[in-house]
Amino acid sequence: MKARVLHLRASNFVGGPEKQILAYARESADIVENMIGSFCGETEGAELLRAAASRGLAILPLPTASLTASVAALKRAVRESNIQLICTHGYKPAVLAAIVSWITRVPYVCFLRGWTKENRKVAFYEAIERWCLRSADRIVCLSELQSSRLSKLYRSRARVVVNAASIRSYTAEQRTTLRQQVCGLVGLDPGRPLAVAAGRLSPEKGTAVLVECAAILRRSCPDLQFAIFGEGEERQRLQQQVSSLKLESKFKFAGHHGNFSDLVAGADLLVNPSFSEEIPNVVLEAMSAGVPVVATAVGGVPDLGRDGAIAMVKAGDAGLLAGAIQEVVSDISKRSAIVQKAWERLEQDYSPHKQAEQLRSLYGEFVAIGRGADGADLPRISVVIPVRNEEKRIATVLEDLREQAYPQHRFEIIVADGMSTDRTVDIVERLATRPGAEVRVVQNPGRLSSCGRNAGVAAASGDIIIFTDGHCHLPSRTLLRDAADLFARSGAGILCRPQPLDFPESTSFQRVVAAARASWLGHGRDSTIYNMTFEGWVDPSSAGAMYRRDLFEQYGGIDESFDACEDVEFNCRLHRSGVKAYISPKLAVYYEPRKSLSGLFRQMVRYGRGRARLGCKHRGSGSLSQMAPAVLVAVLLAAVIAPFTPLFRPWLVLVASYLVVVVAESLRVAARCRGSKVLLLPLVFMAIHTGLGTGLLLEWLLKPQRDGARASATIAKSEDQKESLQLSTSSSAQEIGTK
């Protein structure tokens, strides 16, 4: 039996958001059972519920008499209809869901459609919706850009589900027929160029600017006509503006039409002059129909229209808008290029397939959507966690794993304990007795993470091995499912994951460290470990963390001589052997930044030593940029003698140049941070660089000594074996003589 998901929307008609909600139901019908709910009064709700019922969807009419009545009706529906997730669209559903979720413990998700603040009343309602976000289990944005604008409080709960549109082809005859329909509606000439706009007639939609634009174009494009679809409070004022500019013959208002998505194909151009948007559906509809778009660069439009998919201008400037319209209308090759780029953008990032994939990921965080009833067709997964003294976080990590939307009998958790001296093992063993996925402890007498990884793999029974740590945060309940799906879909041997330092409980100093580490100056340019936007094939060296089990049998395990960068060495070895690796933001795991400069410095020393060992074992694995910290430390150490040599001025120039770069990058990074701790950014960068450099130099200097000790140990072991053999031979001879 499929899980039931309720989408709740207060609606007067079926507009852009309502069309997307119905699309969600269509695209996710194979994984969940969808129900559409709305508030039914004299003028609201009925049209959306009729549209849902006509598509065979379950519907839920809610009373509008009072909040108490609405709460009671929704609470009853949640319990009687087995609703397992509530998705809200707008402030009114958000308030209702927040109350009912608190009563029934059924999770709710807020889908953000953008905040316009068109008047005080709307601004007040939008403030209520923002308040509801505090208790929402997830916050769904229409684009990554919208998600990035959320405050730190909400960002870890943010997910993206795009508005989607399919590419539609029309013959020339069909477009001519649709043009005639549009022009017939408003009394325009079908033989002349036609621009259309659509949306609510309210101030934030910028229709008044479009009227000014039409007046400007009266001379340069005398044949161009405008048809405006939509209703709203501004209609009368806009008609007066049209009349005062004497544009009545070429600027017409068509009112609201439910079939605008078809009618737009009859236009030469769609104009979207808004002051506030996220991902406007009318723009998607025009793009899908092969109609070029001129739009203001607001909200998520710049992302939707990148690479020339939309001709974009600054909002509120009628002159710029008129120039863009004239350029597109008068150049057929430009129109064709815009349409081609628009179709490419839809296919790449705004397709129904993309939307369905994002919905699957979102729903999977709350309800079971396995391919089989018992998950028998899913691979068995072993999660290996090497730990030592992790009593503060290990319980949270294990609980996050046990809450994964993956059949509990299809994965196991193996904790490889490096002889902890705190309560880590006690906590793990106590949690292991609770119902859920199997949790086991294996001993790691070598104490190092490399030894713990090998011990965990040796005890694992899974087809897939996933490494994580005892001090991280798993933001997704579909991590295991997404990993299994990506292994199957990509055919990769390794899956890589971003590991941003975006820890939920980070202090202001830790956030500064995270910002520094994510910048080009705080981490290698060739690393993908902090990239939360890219998905595709990569070099796994810096971010590989999930493997097909047979790779360990084919290429050996982790090199236990490494105290740091053991995963990088293993990934480098696999990469050089031709094993393919794939990365996806879906697999992200958040890590905690160091809490002090001294802690950060010590961490970087370990990384530096690991990098040096990696370079010695795999020639050519390093880069000049990775060697730069060692050069920096050498230059700084030269301060002891530099003032007394002719090289003092060049030394001073080098140090000054480094400080200028650090300060410049600190200022750039500080613009994205808050709080007085940003003043420590230069020191954070210096701790990173000097720590890495110190580790590199220490390893290079101590390598001969370590190699000598290793050789001595080998010789001693050989002598012991020889002496043991001699004793054994002598004993055997005596035994023979006795006999």
Helices and strands as residue ranges (DSSP letters): E 3-9, H 16-27, E 32-39, H 46-54, E 58-62, H 67-80, E 83-89, H 91-104, E 108-111, H 120-132, E 138-141, H 144-148, H 152-155, E 158-160, H 172-186, E 194-198, G 203-205, H 207-220, E 225-229, H 235-244, E 251-255, H 260-263, G 264-266, E 269-272, H 281-288, E 293-296, H 301-304, G 306-308, E 311-313, H 318-330, H 332-349, H 352-364, E 381-387, H 394-402, G 408-410, E 411-417, H 424-432, E 438-443, H 449-459, E 464-467, E 472-473, H 479-490, E 494-496, H 508-518, E 536-537, E 544-548, H 550-555, H 566-576, E 581-583, G 585-587, E 590-591, H 597-617, H 624-637, G 638-640, G 642-644, H 648-670, G 676-680, H 681-738
